[in-house]
């Protein structure tokens, strides 16, 4: 299964959770600032994480 986790994190908490999920799913987690449209092609699952205020 082709999975990608994209996240945005202000204080680092969302990044930590995204990285933990990535390890569990055997995939990578990348910051939204590092992502590009080509990485979204052909995905079976996209997980998005964002901070709350």
PDB file of N, H, CA, C and O in Angstrom:
ATOM      1  N   UNK A   1       0.851  -1.171   0.000  1.00  0.00           N
ATOM      2  CA  UNK A   1       0.000   0.000   0.000  1.00  0.00           C
ATOM      3  C   UNK A   1       0.899   1.238   0.000  1.00  0.00           C
ATOM      4  O   UNK A   1       1.851   1.319   0.776  1.00  0.00           O
ATOM      5  N   UNK A   2       0.599   2.178  -0.855  1.00  0.00           N
ATOM      6  H   UNK A   2      -0.174   2.112  -1.485  1.00  0.00           H
ATOM      7  CA  UNK A   2       1.388   3.403  -0.986  1.00  0.00           C
ATOM      8  C   UNK A   2       0.773   4.489  -0.097  1.00  0.00           C
ATOM      9  O   UNK A   2      -0.294   5.023  -0.399  1.00  0.00           O
ATOM     10  N   UNK A   3       1.461   4.805   0.999  1.00  0.00           N
ATOM     11  H   UNK A   3       2.328   4.371   1.244  1.00  0.00           H
ATOM     12  CA  UNK A   3       0.946   5.728   2.012  1.00  0.00           C
ATOM     13  C   UNK A   3       1.918   6.887   2.184  1.00  0.00           C
ATOM     14  O   UNK A   3       3.135   6.705   2.156  1.00  0.00           O
ATOM     15  N   UNK A   4       1.363   8.081   2.361  1.00  0.00           N
ATOM     16  H   UNK A   4       0.374   8.230   2.384  1.00  0.00           H
ATOM     17  CA  UNK A   4       2.173   9.254   2.657  1.00  0.00           C
ATOM     18  C   UNK A   4       1.512  10.039   3.779  1.00  0.00           C
ATOM     19  O   UNK A   4       0.290  10.188   3.808  1.00  0.00           O
ATOM     20  N   UNK A   5       2.315  10.533   4.688  1.00  0.00           N
ATOM     21  H   UNK A   5       3.308  10.412   4.664  1.00  0.00           H
ATOM     22  CA  UNK A   5       1.834  11.381   5.776  1.00  0.00           C
ATOM     23  C   UNK A   5       2.418  12.768   5.569  1.00  0.00           C
ATOM     24  O   UNK A   5       3.633  12.936   5.471  1.00  0.00           O
ATOM     25  N   UNK A   6       1.540  13.760   5.505  1.00  0.00           N
ATOM     26  H   UNK A   6       0.552  13.624   5.585  1.00  0.00           H
ATOM     27  CA  UNK A   6       1.947  15.156   5.370  1.00  0.00           C
ATOM     28  C   UNK A   6       1.452  15.892   6.605  1.00  0.00           C
ATOM     29  O   UNK A   6       0.306  15.720   7.021  1.00  0.00           O
ATOM     30  N   UNK A   7       2.316  16.712   7.188  1.00  0.00           N
ATOM     31  H   UNK A   7       3.247  16.852   6.850  1.00  0.00           H
ATOM     32  CA  UNK A   7       1.929  17.400   8.414  1.00  0.00           C
ATOM     33  C   UNK A   7       2.442  18.832   8.418  1.00  0.00           C
ATOM     34  O   UNK A   7       3.360  19.188   7.679  1.00  0.00           O
ATOM     35  N   UNK A   8       1.831  19.632   9.261  1.00  0.00           N
ATOM     36  H   UNK A   8       1.086  19.342   9.861  1.00  0.00           H
ATOM     37  CA  UNK A   8       2.326  20.962   9.600  1.00  0.00           C
ATOM     38  C   UNK A   8       2.391  20.995  11.118  1.00  0.00           C
ATOM     39  O   UNK A   8       1.500  20.469  11.785  1.00  0.00           O
ATOM     40  N   UNK A   9       3.414  21.595  11.667  1.00  0.00           N
ATOM     41  H   UNK A   9       4.138  22.022  11.125  1.00  0.00           H
ATOM     42  CA  UNK A   9       3.595  21.583  13.110  1.00  0.00           C
ATOM     43  C   UNK A   9       4.178  22.911  13.573  1.00  0.00           C
ATOM     44  O   UNK A   9       5.180  23.380  13.033  1.00  0.00           O
ATOM     45  N   UNK A  10       3.552  23.509  14.568  1.00  0.00           N
ATOM     46  H   UNK A  10       2.738  23.128  15.007  1.00  0.00           H
ATOM     47  CA  UNK A  10       4.024  24.787  15.101  1.00  0.00           C
ATOM     48  C   UNK A  10       5.044  24.563  16.215  1.00  0.00           C
ATOM     49  O   UNK A  10       6.128  25.146  16.191  1.00  0.00           O
ATOM     50  N   UNK A  11       4.705  23.729  17.181  1.00  0.00           N
ATOM     51  H   UNK A  11       3.824  23.256  17.201  1.00  0.00           H
ATOM     52  CA  UNK A  11       5.574  23.497  18.335  1.00  0.00           C
ATOM     53  C   UNK A  11       6.244  22.121  18.331  1.00  0.00           C
ATOM     54  O   UNK A  11       6.976  21.790  19.264  1.00  0.00           O
ATOM     55  N   UNK A  12       6.000  21.311  17.281  1.00  0.00           N
ATOM     56  H   UNK A  12       5.406  21.580  16.523  1.00  0.00           H
ATOM     57  CA  UNK A  12       6.654  20.014  17.169  1.00  0.00           C
ATOM     58  C   UNK A  12       5.818  18.825  17.586  1.00  0.00           C
ATOM     59  O   UNK A  12       6.206  17.685  17.333  1.00  0.00           O
ATOM     60  N   UNK A  13       4.678  19.060  18.219  1.00  0.00           N
ATOM     61  H   UNK A  13       4.362  19.986  18.424  1.00  0.00           H
ATOM     62  CA  UNK A  13       3.861  17.934  18.678  1.00  0.00           C
ATOM     63  C   UNK A  13       3.235  17.162  17.517  1.00  0.00           C
ATOM     64  O   UNK A  13       3.240  15.931  17.520  1.00  0.00           O
ATOM     65  N   UNK A  14       2.701  17.867  16.537  1.00  0.00           N
ATOM     66  H   UNK A  14       2.697  18.867  16.534  1.00  0.00           H
ATOM     67  CA  UNK A  14       2.106  17.195  15.378  1.00  0.00           C
ATOM     68  C   UNK A  14       3.171  16.422  14.610  1.00  0.00           C
ATOM     69  O   UNK A  14       2.904  15.334  14.099  1.00  0.00           O
ATOM     70  N   UNK A  15       4.366  16.976  14.527  1.00  0.00           N
ATOM     71  H   UNK A  15       4.583  17.860  14.942  1.00  0.00           H
ATOM     72  CA  UNK A  15       5.461  16.270  13.858  1.00  0.00           C
ATOM     73  C   UNK A  15       5.781  14.964  14.577  1.00  0.00           C
ATOM     74  O   UNK A  15       5.970  13.937  13.925  1.00  0.00           O
ATOM     75  N   UNK A  16       5.846  14.982  15.892  1.00  0.00           N
ATOM     76  H   UNK A  16       5.693  15.816  16.422  1.00  0.00           H
ATOM     77  CA  UNK A  16       6.132  13.764  16.659  1.00  0.00           C
ATOM     78  C   UNK A  16       5.076  12.697  16.407  1.00  0.00           C
ATOM     79  O   UNK A  16       5.408  11.527  16.215  1.00  0.00           O
ATOM     80  N   UNK A  17       3.812  13.093  16.408  1.00  0.00           N
ATOM     81  H   UNK A  17       3.542  14.044  16.564  1.00  0.00           H
ATOM     82  CA  UNK A  17       2.721  12.139  16.164  1.00  0.00           C
ATOM     83  C   UNK A  17       2.813  11.603  14.730  1.00  0.00           C
ATOM     84  O   UNK A  17       2.662  10.402  14.503  1.00  0.00           O
ATOM     85  N   UNK A  18       3.062  12.496  13.769  1.00  0.00           N
ATOM     86  H   UNK A  18       3.185  13.471  13.953  1.00  0.00           H
ATOM     87  CA  UNK A  18       3.176  12.076  12.368  1.00  0.00           C
ATOM     88  C   UNK A  18       4.316  11.078  12.195  1.00  0.00           C
ATOM     89  O   UNK A  18       4.163  10.083  11.487  1.00  0.00           O
ATOM     90  N   UNK A  19       5.447  11.331  12.829  1.00  0.00           N
ATOM     91  H   UNK A  19       5.571  12.140  13.404  1.00  0.00           H
ATOM     92  CA  UNK A  19       6.587  10.416  12.734  1.00  0.00           C
ATOM     93  C   UNK A  19       6.263   9.064  13.374  1.00  0.00           C
ATOM     94  O   UNK A  19       6.659   8.022  12.852  1.00  0.00           O
ATOM     95  N   UNK A  20       5.555   9.075  14.485  1.00  0.00           N
ATOM     96  H   UNK A  20       5.233   9.922  14.909  1.00  0.00           H
ATOM     97  CA  UNK A  20       5.157   7.820  15.143  1.00  0.00           C
ATOM     98  C   UNK A  20       4.221   7.004  14.257  1.00  0.00           C
ATOM     99  O   UNK A  20       4.367   5.788  14.140  1.00  0.00           O
ATOM    100  N   UNK A  21       3.261   7.683  13.637  1.00  0.00           N
ATOM    101  H   UNK A  21       3.142   8.672  13.732  1.00  0.00           H
ATOM    102  CA  UNK A  21       2.345   6.995  12.724  1.00  0.00           C
ATOM    103  C   UNK A  21       3.120   6.436  11.536  1.00  0.00           C
ATOM    104  O   UNK A  21       2.858   5.317  11.093  1.00  0.00           O
ATOM    105  N   UNK A  22       4.067   7.203  11.023  1.00  0.00           N
ATOM    106  H   UNK A  22       4.280   8.112  11.382  1.00  0.00           H
ATOM    107  CA  UNK A  22       4.870   6.755   9.883  1.00  0.00           C
ATOM    108  C   UNK A  22       5.655   5.487  10.215  1.00  0.00           C
ATOM    109  O   UNK A  22       5.716   4.564   9.403  1.00  0.00           O
ATOM    110  N   UNK A  23       6.242   5.441  11.383  1.00  0.00           N
ATOM    111  H   UNK A  23       6.192   6.191  12.043  1.00  0.00           H
ATOM    112  CA  UNK A  23       6.986   4.246  11.800  1.00  0.00           C
ATOM    113  C   UNK A  23       6.045   3.049  11.881  1.00  0.00           C
ATOM    114  O   UNK A  23       6.376   1.960  11.412  1.00  0.00           O
ATOM    115  N   UNK A  24       4.883   3.253  12.471  1.00  0.00           N
ATOM    116  H   UNK A  24       4.614   4.138  12.852  1.00  0.00           H
ATOM    117  CA  UNK A  24       3.907   2.173  12.618  1.00  0.00           C
ATOM    118  C   UNK A  24       3.436   1.656  11.260  1.00  0.00           C
ATOM    119  O   UNK A  24       3.278   0.450  11.076  1.00  0.00           O
ATOM    120  N   UNK A  25       3.213   2.566  10.310  1.00  0.00           N
ATOM    121  H   UNK A  25       3.342   3.546  10.460  1.00  0.00           H
ATOM    122  CA  UNK A  25       2.715   2.179   8.990  1.00  0.00           C
ATOM    123  C   UNK A  25       3.826   1.813   8.011  1.00  0.00           C
ATOM    124  O   UNK A  25       3.551   1.347   6.906  1.00  0.00           O
ATOM    125  N   UNK A  26       5.072   2.022   8.409  1.00  0.00           N
ATOM    126  H   UNK A  26       5.296   2.401   9.307  1.00  0.00           H
ATOM    127  CA  UNK A  26       6.199   1.701   7.538  1.00  0.00           C
ATOM    128  C   UNK A  26       6.295   2.614   6.329  1.00  0.00           C
ATOM    129  O   UNK A  26       6.553   2.162   5.214  1.00  0.00           O
ATOM    130  N   UNK A  27       6.085   3.900   6.560  1.00  0.00           N
ATOM    131  H   UNK A  27       5.875   4.267   7.466  1.00  0.00           H
ATOM    132  CA  UNK A  27       6.128   4.883   5.484  1.00  0.00           C
ATOM    133  C   UNK A  27       6.883   6.115   5.950  1.00  0.00           C
ATOM    134  O   UNK A  27       7.552   6.073   6.982  1.00  0.00           O
ATOM    135  N   UNK A  28       6.787   7.202   5.215  1.00  0.00           N
ATOM    136  H   UNK A  28       6.243   7.236   4.377  1.00  0.00           H
ATOM    137  CA  UNK A  28       7.470   8.432   5.602  1.00  0.00           C
ATOM    138  C   UNK A  28       6.470   9.518   5.942  1.00  0.00           C
ATOM    139  O   UNK A  28       5.341   9.527   5.450  1.00  0.00           O
ATOM    140  N   UNK A  29       6.904  10.427   6.789  1.00  0.00           N
ATOM    141  H   UNK A  29       7.821  10.420   7.189  1.00  0.00           H
ATOM    142  CA  UNK A  29       6.133  11.625   7.120  1.00  0.00           C
ATOM    143  C   UNK A  29       6.956  12.817   6.671  1.00  0.00           C
ATOM    144  O   UNK A  29       8.145  12.914   6.975  1.00  0.00           O
ATOM    145  N   UNK A  30       6.317  13.726   5.944  1.00  0.00           N
ATOM    146  H   UNK A  30       5.351  13.647   5.697  1.00  0.00           H
ATOM    147  CA  UNK A  30       7.025  14.904   5.460  1.00  0.00           C
ATOM    148  C   UNK A  30       6.247  16.164   5.809  1.00  0.00           C
ATOM    149  O   UNK A  30       5.018  16.160   5.882  1.00  0.00           O
ATOM    150  N   UNK A  31       6.979  17.219   6.017  1.00  0.00           N
ATOM    151  H   UNK A  31       7.977  17.222   5.958  1.00  0.00           H
ATOM    152  CA  UNK A  31       6.374  18.516   6.292  1.00  0.00           C
ATOM    153  C   UNK A  31       5.669  19.025   5.038  1.00  0.00           C
ATOM    154  O   UNK A  31       6.123  18.787   3.919  1.00  0.00           O
ATOM    155  N   UNK A  32       4.573  19.717   5.234  1.00  0.00           N
ATOM    156  H   UNK A  32       4.204  19.911   6.143  1.00  0.00           H
ATOM    157  CA  UNK A  32       3.831  20.263   4.097  1.00  0.00           C
ATOM    158  C   UNK A  32       4.719  21.191   3.264  1.00  0.00           C
ATOM    159  O   UNK A  32       4.521  21.309   2.055  1.00  0.00           O
ATOM    160  N   UNK A  33       5.679  21.837   3.886  1.00  0.00           N
ATOM    161  H   UNK A  33       5.840  21.741   4.868  1.00  0.00           H
ATOM    162  CA  UNK A  33       6.585  22.728   3.148  1.00  0.00           C
ATOM    163  C   UNK A  33       7.547  21.956   2.247  1.00  0.00           C
ATOM    164  O   UNK A  33       8.121  22.534   1.324  1.00  0.00           O
ATOM    165  N   UNK A  34       7.732  20.659   2.500  1.00  0.00           N
ATOM    166  H   UNK A  34       7.266  20.190   3.250  1.00  0.00           H
ATOM    167  CA  UNK A  34       8.614  19.823   1.682  1.00  0.00           C
ATOM    168  C   UNK A  34       7.857  19.031   0.623  1.00  0.00           C
ATOM    169  O   UNK A  34       8.471  18.435  -0.262  1.00  0.00           O
ATOM    170  N   UNK A  35       6.538  19.021   0.705  1.00  0.00           N
ATOM    171  H   UNK A  35       6.040  19.506   1.424  1.00  0.00           H
ATOM    172  CA  UNK A  35       5.723  18.204  -0.197  1.00  0.00           C
ATOM    173  C   UNK A  35       5.529  18.899  -1.541  1.00  0.00           C
ATOM    174  O   UNK A  35       5.507  20.127  -1.634  1.00  0.00           O
ATOM    175  N   UNK A  36       5.388  18.074  -2.579  1.00  0.00           N
ATOM    176  H   UNK A  36       5.405  17.077  -2.504  1.00  0.00           H
ATOM    177  CA  UNK A  36       5.010  18.620  -3.880  1.00  0.00           C
ATOM    178  C   UNK A  36       3.943  17.710  -4.503  1.00  0.00           C
ATOM    179  O   UNK A  36       3.735  16.582  -4.055  1.00  0.00           O
ATOM    180  N   UNK A  37       3.288  18.209  -5.520  1.00  0.00           N
ATOM    181  H   UNK A  37       3.457  19.125  -5.884  1.00  0.00           H
ATOM    182  CA  UNK A  37       2.147  17.515  -6.120  1.00  0.00           C
ATOM    183  C   UNK A  37       2.517  16.134  -6.659  1.00  0.00           C
ATOM    184  O   UNK A  37       1.686  15.226  -6.626  1.00  0.00           O
ATOM    185  N   UNK A  38       3.725  15.955  -7.147  1.00  0.00           N
ATOM    186  H   UNK A  38       4.400  16.693  -7.174  1.00  0.00           H
ATOM    187  CA  UNK A  38       4.128  14.661  -7.694  1.00  0.00           C
ATOM    188  C   UNK A  38       4.106  13.561  -6.645  1.00  0.00           C
ATOM    189  O   UNK A  38       3.875  12.398  -6.977  1.00  0.00           O
ATOM    190  N   UNK A  39       4.341  13.907  -5.394  1.00  0.00           N
ATOM    191  H   UNK A  39       4.529  14.852  -5.125  1.00  0.00           H
ATOM    192  CA  UNK A  39       4.330  12.908  -4.325  1.00  0.00           C
ATOM    193  C   UNK A  39       2.923  12.401  -4.027  1.00  0.00           C
ATOM    194  O   UNK A  39       2.768  11.360  -3.389  1.00  0.00           O
ATOM    195  N   UNK A  40       1.906  13.113  -4.472  1.00  0.00           N
ATOM    196  H   UNK A  40       2.032  13.959  -4.990  1.00  0.00           H
ATOM    197  CA  UNK A  40       0.526  12.719  -4.205  1.00  0.00           C
ATOM    198  C   UNK A  40      -0.021  11.757  -5.253  1.00  0.00           C
ATOM    199  O   UNK A  40      -1.054  11.124  -5.035  1.00  0.00           O
ATOM    200  N   UNK A  41       0.651  11.645  -6.365  1.00  0.00           N
ATOM    201  H   UNK A  41       1.490  12.159  -6.542  1.00  0.00           H
ATOM    202  CA  UNK A  41       0.172  10.771  -7.438  1.00  0.00           C
ATOM    203  C   UNK A  41       0.313   9.302  -7.045  1.00  0.00           C
ATOM    204  O   UNK A  41       1.352   8.877  -6.539  1.00  0.00           O
ATOM    205  N   UNK A  42      -0.735   8.548  -7.285  1.00  0.00           N
ATOM    206  H   UNK A  42      -1.579   8.893  -7.696  1.00  0.00           H
ATOM    207  CA  UNK A  42      -0.693   7.105  -7.073  1.00  0.00           C
ATOM    208  C   UNK A  42      -0.773   6.655  -5.632  1.00  0.00           C
ATOM    209  O   UNK A  42      -0.522   5.485  -5.342  1.00  0.00           O
ATOM    210  N   UNK A  43      -1.116   7.548  -4.722  1.00  0.00           N
ATOM    211  H   UNK A  43      -1.320   8.498  -4.958  1.00  0.00           H
ATOM    212  CA  UNK A  43      -1.232   7.153  -3.320  1.00  0.00           C
ATOM    213  C   UNK A  43      -2.494   6.333  -3.083  1.00  0.00           C
ATOM    214  O   UNK A  43      -3.534   6.580  -3.693  1.00  0.00           O
ATOM    215  N   UNK A  44      -2.388   5.355  -2.190  1.00  0.00           N
ATOM    216  H   UNK A  44      -1.543   5.154  -1.694  1.00  0.00           H
ATOM    217  CA  UNK A  44      -3.562   4.622  -1.724  1.00  0.00           C
ATOM    218  C   UNK A  44      -4.169   5.300  -0.503  1.00  0.00           C
ATOM    219  O   UNK A  44      -5.376   5.226  -0.270  1.00  0.00           O
ATOM    220  N   UNK A  45      -3.311   5.963   0.274  1.00  0.00           N
ATOM    221  H   UNK A  45      -2.331   6.024   0.085  1.00  0.00           H
ATOM    222  CA  UNK A  45      -3.772   6.617   1.500  1.00  0.00           C
ATOM    223  C   UNK A  45      -2.918   7.850   1.764  1.00  0.00           C
ATOM    224  O   UNK A  45      -1.689   7.787   1.724  1.00  0.00           O
ATOM    225  N   UNK A  46      -3.574   8.962   2.033  1.00  0.00           N
ATOM    226  H   UNK A  46      -4.572   9.013   2.066  1.00  0.00           H
ATOM    227  CA  UNK A  46      -2.902  10.198   2.424  1.00  0.00           C
ATOM    228  C   UNK A  46      -3.389  10.560   3.818  1.00  0.00           C
ATOM    229  O   UNK A  46      -4.589  10.715   4.043  1.00  0.00           O
ATOM    230  N   UNK A  47      -2.458  10.695   4.748  1.00  0.00           N
ATOM    231  H   UNK A  47      -1.483  10.570   4.564  1.00  0.00           H
ATOM    232  CA  UNK A  47      -2.777  11.095   6.116  1.00  0.00           C
ATOM    233  C   UNK A  47      -2.283  12.526   6.286  1.00  0.00           C
ATOM    234  O   UNK A  47      -1.129  12.829   5.982  1.00  0.00           O
ATOM    235  N   UNK A  48      -3.155  13.404   6.771  1.00  0.00           N
ATOM    236  H   UNK A  48      -4.092  13.158   7.019  1.00  0.00           H
ATOM    237  CA  UNK A  48      -2.818  14.813   6.933  1.00  0.00           C
ATOM    238  C   UNK A  48      -2.905  15.172   8.409  1.00  0.00           C
ATOM    239  O   UNK A  48      -3.902  14.877   9.068  1.00  0.00           O
ATOM    240  N   UNK A  49      -1.860  15.809   8.926  1.00  0.00           N
ATOM    241  H   UNK A  49      -1.050  16.049   8.391  1.00  0.00           H
ATOM    242  CA  UNK A  49      -1.847  16.262  10.317  1.00  0.00           C
ATOM    243  C   UNK A  49      -1.640  17.757  10.370  1.00  0.00           C
ATOM    244  O   UNK A  49      -0.819  18.309   9.638  1.00  0.00           O
ATOM    245  N   UNK A  50      -2.395  18.415  11.246  1.00  0.00           N
ATOM    246  H   UNK A  50      -3.062  17.967  11.840  1.00  0.00           H
ATOM    247  CA  UNK A  50      -2.257  19.866  11.376  1.00  0.00           C
ATOM    248  C   UNK A  50      -2.370  20.273  12.836  1.00  0.00           C
ATOM    249  O   UNK A  50      -2.985  19.569  13.638  1.00  0.00           O
ATOM    250  N   UNK A  51      -1.781  21.404  13.178  1.00  0.00           N
ATOM    251  H   UNK A  51      -1.282  21.976  12.527  1.00  0.00           H
ATOM    252  CA  UNK A  51      -1.870  21.893  14.555  1.00  0.00           C
ATOM    253  C   UNK A  51      -3.249  22.492  14.829  1.00  0.00           C
ATOM    254  O   UNK A  51      -3.984  22.856  13.911  1.00  0.00           O
ATOM    255  N   UNK A  52      -3.572  22.581  16.099  1.00  0.00           N
ATOM    256  H   UNK A  52      -2.975  22.284  16.845  1.00  0.00           H
ATOM    257  CA  UNK A  52      -4.803  23.255  16.524  1.00  0.00           C
ATOM    258  C   UNK A  52      -4.420  24.405  17.430  1.00  0.00           C
ATOM    259  O   UNK A  52      -3.326  24.424  17.994  1.00  0.00           O
ATOM    260  N   UNK A  53      -5.300  25.340  17.566  1.00  0.00           N
ATOM    261  H   UNK A  53      -6.188  25.324  17.108  1.00  0.00           H
ATOM    262  CA  UNK A  53      -5.021  26.486  18.430  1.00  0.00           C
ATOM    263  C   UNK A  53      -6.204  26.770  19.292  1.00  0.00           C
ATOM    264  O   UNK A  53      -6.173  27.703  20.096  1.00  0.00           O
TER     265      UNK A  53
END
